[in-house]
Amino acid sequence: MTQFASIGLIGRLENERAKYSVDRLIRFLRSRQLNIIIEQRSAEIINASQHYPDVEVAGMDELGKRCDLAIVIGGDGSLLSGARDLVQYNVPLLGVNRGRLGFLTDIVPEDIEQKVAEVLAGEYVSEQRFLLDMSVERNGETICSGDALNDVVLHPGEFIRMLEFELYVDDHFVTSQRSDGMIVSTPTGSTAYALSGGGPIMHPKLDAMVLVPMNPHTLSSRPMVVAGDSVVRILVGESNSAVPQVTCDGQTHDAIEGGDRIIIRKKPQHLQLIHPLNHNFYERCRSKLGWGGHLLDKS
């Protein structure tokens, strides 16, 4: 018996490699006589009604309410999207990598049956990852909001122009800045956009956020790590020539104005991320980022 009796399948399934992985996964789960639910948008892409007429199709909310485990087929972007949709339902997520980098989706396609079987047998490690809750206030009212597993980014939108803004942490004024923007990242996102911006790599178990300025117009501006329960506020300057945008995980975008306040804090609900037993954060960094291996024995 397995604790995961009802399995949800979601992901970006436009390419043939992903469809092939879905087919293998469905055949395997059928052999285990498990209930399978395909997320509606994913089902439309693979024409599930024709190819898998006996498999249930449901919207993300219904899937979140009914599934014991959600398997994401795709890249890290697919898992980021699934995490934001399902975190409120406390559904564990397991990733099958059909993307490129694959920091979060760590089962390779060749091992689908073996690794999923191990997870179903209870042979896995589970991590709690926190998300960021972002809201934008204008004249005391919330005009937009969003969640992010990786990062919240203030940037100038389509134009390469500097932005002016003020940064506060827990109501303490930190600095004013002229730069291309600011990345506020979780430990999960520290190996994504924040890393490209010169931020530090943080272990996923850390309860912290990193603030990474983007091309700041001063040499003394550096990334800063703050406590995970901090409240970060960014006051957008009034004189910006560009139309600033705030982006969550690079997937949701909202245009904002001078005088708006971006408020970022830890989301109360945590994501449960499932990994195979051999998962190792440092090995993943080494393989994905091209770090050096063991020194050769020269004796």
Backbone hydrogen bonds, N-H to C=O, Kabsch-Sander energy under -0.5 kcal/mol:
donor,donor_aa,acceptor,acceptor_aa,energy
5,A,3,Q,-0.9
7,I,35,N,-3.2
8,G,69,L,-3.0
9,L,37,I,-2.5
10,I,71,I,-2.1
12,R,73,I,-0.6
13,L,11,G,-0.9
19,K,15,N,-1.9
20,Y,16,E,-2.3
21,S,17,R,-1.9
22,V,18,A,-2.3
23,D,19,K,-2.3
24,R,20,Y,-2.2
25,L,21,S,-2.3
26,I,22,V,-2.8
27,R,23,D,-2.3
28,F,24,R,-2.1
29,L,25,L,-2.6
30,R,26,I,-2.5
31,S,27,R,-1.7
32,R,28,F,-0.9
33,Q,30,R,-2.0
34,L,29,L,-1.9
35,N,5,A,-2.1
37,I,7,I,-2.7
38,I,56,E,-2.8
39,E,9,L,-2.7
40,Q,58,A,-2.0
43,A,39,E,-2.7
44,E,40,Q,-2.0
45,I,41,R,-1.5
46,I,42,S,-1.7
47,N,44,E,-0.6
48,A,43,A,-2.7
50,Q,47,N,-1.2
51,H,47,N,-2.1
52,Y,48,A,-3.0
55,V,52,Y,-2.0
56,E,36,I,-1.4
58,A,38,I,-2.0
63,L,59,G,-2.6
64,G,60,M,-2.5
65,K,61,D,-1.8
66,R,62,E,-1.7
67,C,63,L,-2.3
68,D,6,S,-2.5
69,L,6,S,-1.3
70,A,92,P,-2.6
71,I,8,G,-3.4
72,V,70,A,-0.6
72,V,94,L,-3.1
73,I,10,I,-2.7
73,I,71,I,-0.5
74,G,72,V,-0.6
74,G,96,V,-2.4
79,L,75,G,-1.5
80,L,76,D,-2.6
81,S,77,G,-2.1
82,G,78,S,-2.4
83,A,79,L,-2.7
84,R,80,L,-2.0
85,D,81,S,-1.8
86,L,82,G,-2.2
87,V,83,A,-1.9
89,Y,86,L,-1.9
90,N,86,L,-0.5
90,N,87,V,-1.1
91,V,86,L,-1.0
93,L,272,Q,-2.4
94,L,70,A,-2.3
95,G,274,I,-0.5
96,V,72,V,-3.4
97,N,95,G,-0.5
97,N,107,I,-2.4
98,R,74,G,-2.7
98,R,96,V,-0.6
99,G,74,G,-0.9
106,D,104,L,-1.0
107,I,95,G,-1.7
108,V,106,D,-0.6
111,D,108,V,-1.9
112,I,109,P,-1.5
115,K,111,D,-2.9
116,V,112,I,-2.6
117,A,113,E,-2.1
118,E,114,Q,-1.9
119,V,115,K,-2.1
120,L,116,V,-2.7
121,A,117,A,-1.5
122,G,119,V,-1.8
123,E,118,E,-3.0
124,Y,122,G,-1.2
125,V,275,H,-2.4
127,E,273,L,-2.6
129,R,127,E,-0.6
129,R,271,L,-2.8
131,L,269,Q,-0.6
132,L,148,A,-3.3
133,D,265,R,-3.8
134,M,132,L,-0.6
134,M,146,G,-3.2
135,S,263,I,-2.1
136,V,144,C,-2.5
137,E,261,R,-2.8
138,R,141,E,-3.1
141,E,138,R,-1.6
143,I,136,V,-2.8
143,I,141,E,-0.5
144,C,136,V,-0.9
146,G,134,M,-2.4
148,A,132,L,-1.8
152,V,184,V,-2.6
153,V,247,T,-2.6
154,L,182,M,-2.6
155,H,153,V,-0.5
155,H,245,Q,-2.4
159,F,156,P,-1.1
161,R,159,F,-1.6
163,L,179,S,-4.1
165,F,177,Q,-1.9
166,E,235,L,-2.4
167,L,175,T,-3.1
168,Y,233,R,-2.8
169,V,172,H,-2.4
170,D,231,V,-3.0
172,H,169,V,-1.9
173,F,171,D,-0.5
174,V,167,L,-3.1
175,T,167,L,-1.2
177,Q,165,F,-2.6
179,S,163,L,-2.0
180,D,214,M,-3.0
181,G,214,M,-0.6
182,M,154,L,-1.5
183,I,212,V,-2.7
184,V,152,V,-3.0
184,V,182,M,-0.5
185,S,183,I,-0.6
185,S,210,V,-2.7
186,T,150,N,-2.4
189,G,150,N,-0.5
190,S,186,T,-0.6
190,S,187,P,-0.9
191,T,188,T,-0.8
192,A,189,G,-2.0
194,A,189,G,-0.8
195,L,192,A,-0.7
196,S,192,A,-1.5
197,G,193,Y,-1.6
198,G,195,L,-1.6
199,G,194,A,-2.9
202,M,200,P,-0.5
206,L,203,H,-2.2
208,A,206,L,-1.1
209,M,226,V,-2.4
210,V,185,S,-2.2
211,L,224,M,-3.2
212,V,183,I,-3.1
212,V,210,V,-0.6
214,M,181,G,-2.5
215,N,213,P,-0.7
217,H,178,R,-2.7
221,S,218,T,-1.1
222,R,220,S,-0.6
224,M,211,L,-2.1
226,V,209,M,-2.9
228,G,207,D,-2.1
230,S,227,A,-1.7
232,V,230,S,-0.6
232,V,264,I,-2.9
233,R,168,Y,-2.6
234,I,262,I,-2.5
235,L,166,E,-2.4
235,L,233,R,-0.5
236,V,234,I,-0.7
236,V,260,D,-2.5
237,G,164,E,-3.0
240,N,237,G,-0.5
245,Q,155,H,-2.9
246,V,254,D,-2.4
247,T,153,V,-2.5
248,C,252,T,-1.8
249,D,151,D,-2.9
249,D,247,T,-0.6
251,Q,248,C,-2.3
252,T,248,C,-1.4
254,D,246,V,-1.7
256,I,244,P,-2.6
259,G,236,V,-2.7
260,D,257,E,-1.8
261,R,137,E,-2.4
262,I,234,I,-2.8
262,I,260,D,-0.5
263,I,135,S,-3.2
263,I,261,R,-0.6
264,I,232,V,-3.0
264,I,262,I,-0.5
265,R,133,D,-2.0
267,K,131,L,-3.0
271,L,129,R,-3.2
273,L,127,E,-3.0
273,L,271,L,-0.7
274,I,93,L,-3.4
274,I,272,Q,-0.5
275,H,125,V,-2.8
277,L,123,E,-0.5
279,H,276,P,-1.8
284,R,280,N,-2.3
285,C,281,F,-2.3
286,R,282,Y,-2.4
287,S,283,E,-2.6
288,K,284,R,-2.7
289,L,285,C,-2.4
290,G,286,R,-0.6
291,W,286,R,-1.4
298,K,296,L,-0.8
